[in-house]
Amino acid sequence: MSESAGNASGTTVGTLVFDSHANIVQYGGVGEQRTADARQLALVALDADGYGAVEDAAAGLRIALYRQGDLTVASYSRVAT
């Protein structure tokens, strides 16, 4: 996965919520198949407000991240082509 500020289609296709130890709290959509992402996403440096984004070009996904306290929400959307 690479850090990206690129545009996505805007349609969320899945979510993943995990704690600071990469334990899965909740998932939906493609997040169910991507629970292993939690360990790698937990290492992504976010801005001062807790926001960030990465792209998995191989899967055609952009992953928007928001971290507050112990929890991180990852929102998956398809990359616009």
TITOR-815745 format. One line per field, with one value per atom (N, C-alpha, C, O): chain; y negated, x, z; atom name; residue in one letter. Coordinates in Angstrom, 3 decimals. Layout:
N
chaine = A,... .
yy = Y,... .
xx = X,... .
zz = Z,... .
atome = CA,... .
residu = A,... .
***
This chain:
81
chaine = A,A,A,A,A,A,A,A,A,A,A,A,A,A,A,A,A,A,A,A,A,A,A,A,A,A,A,A,A,A,A,A,A,A,A,A,A,A,A,A,A,A,A,A,A,A,A,A,A,A,A,A,A,A,A,A,A,A,A,A,A,A,A,A,A,A,A,A,A,A,A,A,A,A,A,A,A,A,A,A,A,A,A,A,A,A,A,A,A,A,A,A,A,A,A,A,A,A,A,A,A,A,A,A,A,A,A,A,A,A,A,A,A,A,A,A,A,A,A,A,A,A,A,A,A,A,A,A,A,A,A,A,A,A,A,A,A,A,A,A,A,A,A,A,A,A,A,A,A,A,A,A,A,A,A,A,A,A,A,A,A,A,A,A,A,A,A,A,A,A,A,A,A,A,A,A,A,A,A,A,A,A,A,A,A,A,A,A,A,A,A,A,A,A,A,A,A,A,A,A,A,A,A,A,A,A,A,A,A,A,A,A,A,A,A,A,A,A,A,A,A,A,A,A,A,A,A,A,A,A,A,A,A,A,A,A,A,A,A,A,A,A,A,A,A,A,A,A,A,A,A,A,A,A,A,A,A,A,A,A,A,A,A,A,A,A,A,A,A,A,A,A,A,A,A,A,A,A,A,A,A,A,A,A,A,A,A,A,A,A,A,A,A,A,A,A,A,A,A,A,A,A,A,A,A,A,A,A,A,A,A,A,A,A,A,A,A,A,A,A,A,A,A,A .
yy = 1.173,0.000,-1.235,-1.262,-2.232,-3.475,-4.629,-4.621,-5.636,-6.805,-7.551,-7.662,-8.069,-8.705,-9.778,-9.672,-10.803,-11.824,-11.831,-12.800,-10.768,-10.681,-10.627,-10.400,-10.836,-10.819,-9.400,-8.544,-9.168,-7.886,-8.147,-9.295,-7.099,-7.258,-7.793,-8.295,-7.697,-8.220,-7.187,-7.453,-6.025,-4.991,-4.070,-3.384,-4.059,-3.181,-1.747,-1.447,-0.862,0.546,1.420,2.637,0.794,1.563,0.721,-0.367,1.243,0.578,1.611,2.800,1.108,1.943,1.068,-0.018,1.527,0.797,1.699,2.864,1.140,1.932,1.069,-0.159,1.734,1.002,0.864,1.298,0.266,-0.013,1.241,1.163,2.390,3.666,4.465,5.651,3.808,4.415,5.493,6.359,5.449,6.349,5.790,4.609,6.631,6.196,5.977,6.836,4.814,4.466,4.662,5.158,4.266,4.354,4.300,3.719,4.910,4.814,4.906,5.361,4.469,4.560,4.522,4.004,5.062,5.067,5.747,6.815,5.129,5.737,5.800,6.522,5.061,5.119,6.519,6.881,7.305,8.681,9.515,10.360,9.284,10.031,9.387,9.966,8.191,7.457,7.216,6.243,8.091,7.912,7.945,7.339,8.635,8.678,7.308,7.088,6.384,5.029,4.279,3.366,4.643,3.874,3.688,2.592,4.716,4.600,3.555,2.768,3.543,2.582,1.180,0.196,1.083,-0.224,-0.889,-2.116,-0.093,-0.649,-1.413,-2.242,-1.150,-1.790,-3.072,-3.794,-3.354,-4.531,-5.802,-5.949,-6.713,-8.011,-8.868,-9.044,-9.395,-10.240,-11.683,-11.953,-12.616,-14.025,-14.327,-13.441,-15.563,-15.962,-15.752,-15.598,-15.745,-15.541,-14.077,-13.751,-13.193,-11.765,-11.227,-10.112,-11.998,-11.574,-11.196,-11.717,-10.280,-9.895,-9.027,-8.693,-8.663,-7.801,-7.052,-7.561,-5.851,-5.040,-4.417,-4.393,-3.917,-3.288,-1.909,-1.725,-0.948,0.389,0.495,0.920,0.102,0.050,1.422,1.530,2.460,3.813,4.231,4.948,3.782,4.130,3.068,3.273,1.922,0.846,0.164,-0.267,0.063,-0.506,-1.690,-1.710,-2.665,-3.773,-3.561,-3.252,-3.727,-3.484,-4.776,-5.218,-5.375,-6.587,-6.151,-5.242,-6.798,-6.404,-7.550,-8.715,-7.201,-8.158,-7.443,-6.377,-8.035,-7.440,-8.415,-9.594,-7.898,-8.683,-7.771,-6.724,-8.182,-7.352,-6.010,-5.935,-4.947,-3.582,-2.983,-1.926,-3.641,-3.043,-3.734,-4.952,-2.931,-3.432,-2.902,-1.724,-3.791,-3.418,-3.505,-4.532,-2.432,-2.402,-2.283,-1.369,-3.209,-3.212,-2.930,-3.696,-1.841,-1.401,-1.911,-1.804,-2.467,-2.864,-2.488,-2.380,-2.294,-1.946,-3.173,-4.289,-2.953,-4.033,-4.306,-3.383,-5.582,-5.965,-5.724,-6.074,-5.133,-4.870,-5.675,-5.581 .
xx = 0.838,0.000,0.882,1.941,0.440,1.202,0.322,-0.890,0.955,0.202,-0.239,0.508,-1.477,-2.032,-3.018,-3.718,-3.066,-4.095,-4.963,-5.681,-4.905,-5.643,-7.143,-7.626,-7.867,-9.325,-9.849,-9.266,-10.939,-11.631,-13.011,-13.444,-13.689,-15.008,-16.010,-17.063,-15.705,-16.603,-17.561,-18.241,-17.632,-18.533,-17.790,-16.845,-18.216,-17.592,-18.010,-19.195,-17.013,-17.293,-16.987,-17.167,-16.522,-16.261,-15.650,-15.128,-15.722,-15.131,-14.451,-14.769,-13.501,-12.787,-12.490,-11.928,-12.861,-12.580,-11.711,-12.037,-10.588,-9.671,-9.058,-9.054,-8.535,-7.926,-6.417,-5.888,-5.737,-4.306,-3.437,-2.250,-4.015,-3.293,-3.695,-3.381,-4.394,-4.869,-5.919,-6.114,-6.597,-7.719,-8.942,-9.261,-9.620,-10.778,-11.966,-12.308,-12.581,-13.760,-15.017,-16.032,-14.940,-16.105,-15.626,-14.581,-16.395,-16.081,-17.359,-18.390,-17.282,-18.413,-17.912,-16.827,-18.690,-18.313,-16.977,-16.725,-16.107,-14.806,-13.913,-12.917,-14.251,-13.487,-13.449,-12.499,-14.481,-14.520,-13.378,-12.814,-13.035,-11.947,-10.584,-9.558,-10.558,-9.297,-8.904,-8.214,-9.338,-9.010,-7.503,-7.031,-6.746,-5.289,-4.652,-3.513,-5.363,-4.846,-4.615,-3.790,-5.322,-5.280,-3.858,-3.506,-3.042,-1.659,-0.861,-0.125,-1.002,-0.271,-0.875,-0.140,-2.191,-2.844,-2.586,-2.561,-2.396,-2.118,-0.797,-0.581,0.083,1.399,1.423,2.420,0.331,0.289,0.292,-0.502,1.197,1.251,0.085,-0.119,-0.672,-1.818,-1.505,-0.538,-2.317,-2.072,-2.456,-2.912,-2.274,-2.509,-3.953,-4.228,-4.877,-6.290,-6.707,-7.860,-5.780,-6.070,-6.530,-7.049,-6.352,-6.793,-5.613,-4.509,-5.864,-4.861,-5.491,-6.674,-4.703,-5.199,-4.035,-2.917,-4.312,-3.352,-4.086,-5.316,-3.311,-3.907,-3.305,-2.093,-4.164,-3.723,-3.999,-5.077,-3.008,-3.185,-3.506,-4.300,-2.897,-3.123,-4.581,-5.115,-5.221,-6.623,-7.577,-8.791,-7.035,-7.889,-8.677,-9.810,-8.070,-8.770,-8.021,-6.792,-8.781,-8.255,-8.810,-9.991,-7.963,-8.371,-8.197,-7.077,-9.319,-9.304,-9.284,-10.017,-8.445,-8.274,-8.622,-8.356,-9.219,-9.454,-9.182,-9.739,-8.326,-7.983,-8.350,-7.998,-9.068,-9.378,-9.173,-9.810,-8.279,-7.983,-7.436,-6.466,-8.060,-7.602,-8.138,-7.671,-9.114,-9.768,-9.401,-9.228,-9.288,-9.068,-10.180,-10.532,-10.731,-11.733,-11.072,-10.494,-11.160,-10.674,-11.883,-12.695,-11.996,-13.101,-12.536,-11.717,-12.969,-12.464,-13.367,-14.591,-12.762,-13.523,-12.721,-11.496,-13.424,-12.776,-12.069,-12.581,-10.897,-10.148,-10.774,-11.017,-11.035,-11.597,-10.557,-9.388,-10.989,-10.062,-10.421,-9.749 .
zz = 0.000,0.000,0.000,0.628,-0.697,-0.737,-0.308,-0.525,0.313,0.729,-0.509,-1.481,-0.468,-1.643,-1.260,-0.253,-2.067,-1.912,-3.157,-3.408,-3.933,-5.186,-4.980,-3.871,-6.056,-5.998,-6.086,-6.751,-5.416,-5.491,-6.066,-6.162,-6.440,-7.027,-6.027,-6.419,-4.739,-3.724,-3.169,-2.178,-3.777,-3.301,-2.347,-2.740,-1.110,-0.126,-0.405,-0.551,-0.478,-0.735,0.471,0.426,1.554,2.761,3.856,3.611,5.075,6.231,7.113,7.089,7.892,8.843,10.048,9.904,11.229,12.464,13.326,13.554,13.807,14.619,15.708,15.617,16.748,17.862,17.647,16.623,18.607,18.466,18.431,18.112,18.756,18.694,17.458,17.349,16.521,15.271,15.501,14.648,16.646,16.886,16.169,16.309,15.407,14.636,15.568,16.382,15.430,16.221,15.380,15.871,14.101,13.217,11.769,11.478,10.862,9.438,8.639,9.136,7.393,6.483,5.052,4.786,4.134,2.723,2.508,3.065,1.694,1.406,2.638,2.640,3.677,4.920,5.507,6.202,5.229,5.740,5.163,5.859,3.899,3.271,3.514,3.158,4.119,4.249,5.702,6.005,6.599,8.016,8.267,9.229,7.429,7.586,7.362,7.774,6.717,6.490,7.794,7.838,8.848,10.099,10.607,11.044,10.564,11.069,10.293,10.889,8.979,8.158,8.280,8.365,8.290,8.386,9.732,9.820,10.779,12.106,12.127,13.011,11.176,11.121,10.288,10.287,9.581,8.711,9.556,10.485,9.217,9.905,9.426,8.225,10.374,10.055,10.404,11.115,9.909,10.216,11.663,12.386,12.075,13.467,13.906,15.096,12.945,13.266,13.208,13.491,12.845,12.816,11.472,11.403,10.393,9.063,8.179,8.335,7.248,6.272,5.204,5.281,4.211,3.138,2.521,2.445,2.089,1.349,0.173,0.127,-0.770,-1.934,-2.133,-2.029,-2.419,-2.806,-4.299,-4.716,-5.100,-6.547,-7.131,-8.065,-6.589,-7.104,-6.959,-7.806,-5.883,-5.640,-6.170,-6.171,-6.626,-7.124,-6.019,-6.232,-4.824,-3.672,-3.087,-3.038,-2.650,-1.845,-0.450,-0.287,0.558,1.938,2.718,2.973,3.092,3.910,5.365,5.757,6.163,7.563,8.497,8.202,9.626,10.705,12.016,12.280,12.835,14.129,15.234,15.189,16.232,17.423,18.620,18.738,19.500,20.667,20.240,19.485,20.723,20.484,19.185,18.759,18.546,17.380,16.076,16.023,15.029,13.677,12.789,12.847,11.963,10.968,9.598,9.243,8.840,7.462,6.550,6.694,5.613,4.660,3.273,2.764,2.669,1.369,0.255,0.342,-0.793,-1.979,-3.220,-3.173,-4.318,-5.587,-6.144,-6.064,-6.702,-7.334,-8.693,-9.471,-8.976,-10.266,-11.354,-11.197,-12.438,-13.546,-14.753,-15.780 .
atome = N,CA,C,O,N,CA,C,O,N,CA,C,O,N,CA,C,O,N,CA,C,O,N,CA,C,O,N,CA,C,O,N,CA,C,O,N,CA,C,O,N,CA,C,O,N,CA,C,O,N,CA,C,O,N,CA,C,O,N,CA,C,O,N,CA,C,O,N,CA,C,O,N,CA,C,O,N,CA,C,O,N,CA,C,O,N,CA,C,O,N,CA,C,O,N,CA,C,O,N,CA,C,O,N,CA,C,O,N,CA,C,O,N,CA,C,O,N,CA,C,O,N,CA,C,O,N,CA,C,O,N,CA,C,O,N,CA,C,O,N,CA,C,O,N,CA,C,O,N,CA,C,O,N,CA,C,O,N,CA,C,O,N,CA,C,O,N,CA,C,O,N,CA,C,O,N,CA,C,O,N,CA,C,O,N,CA,C,O,N,CA,C,O,N,CA,C,O,N,CA,C,O,N,CA,C,O,N,CA,C,O,N,CA,C,O,N,CA,C,O,N,CA,C,O,N,CA,C,O,N,CA,C,O,N,CA,C,O,N,CA,C,O,N,CA,C,O,N,CA,C,O,N,CA,C,O,N,CA,C,O,N,CA,C,O,N,CA,C,O,N,CA,C,O,N,CA,C,O,N,CA,C,O,N,CA,C,O,N,CA,C,O,N,CA,C,O,N,CA,C,O,N,CA,C,O,N,CA,C,O,N,CA,C,O,N,CA,C,O,N,CA,C,O,N,CA,C,O,N,CA,C,O,N,CA,C,O,N,CA,C,O,N,CA,C,O,N,CA,C,O,N,CA,C,O,N,CA,C,O,N,CA,C,O .
residu = M,M,M,M,S,S,S,S,E,E,E,E,S,S,S,S,A,A,A,A,G,G,G,G,N,N,N,N,A,A,A,A,S,S,S,S,G,G,G,G,T,T,T,T,T,T,T,T,V,V,V,V,G,G,G,G,T,T,T,T,L,L,L,L,V,V,V,V,F,F,F,F,D,D,D,D,S,S,S,S,H,H,H,H,A,A,A,A,N,N,N,N,I,I,I,I,V,V,V,V,Q,Q,Q,Q,Y,Y,Y,Y,G,G,G,G,G,G,G,G,V,V,V,V,G,G,G,G,E,E,E,E,Q,Q,Q,Q,R,R,R,R,T,T,T,T,A,A,A,A,D,D,D,D,A,A,A,A,R,R,R,R,Q,Q,Q,Q,L,L,L,L,A,A,A,A,L,L,L,L,V,V,V,V,A,A,A,A,L,L,L,L,D,D,D,D,A,A,A,A,D,D,D,D,G,G,G,G,Y,Y,Y,Y,G,G,G,G,A,A,A,A,V,V,V,V,E,E,E,E,D,D,D,D,A,A,A,A,A,A,A,A,A,A,A,A,G,G,G,G,L,L,L,L,R,R,R,R,I,I,I,I,A,A,A,A,L,L,L,L,Y,Y,Y,Y,R,R,R,R,Q,Q,Q,Q,G,G,G,G,D,D,D,D,L,L,L,L,T,T,T,T,V,V,V,V,A,A,A,A,S,S,S,S,Y,Y,Y,Y,S,S,S,S,R,R,R,R,V,V,V,V,A,A,A,A,T,T,T,T .
***
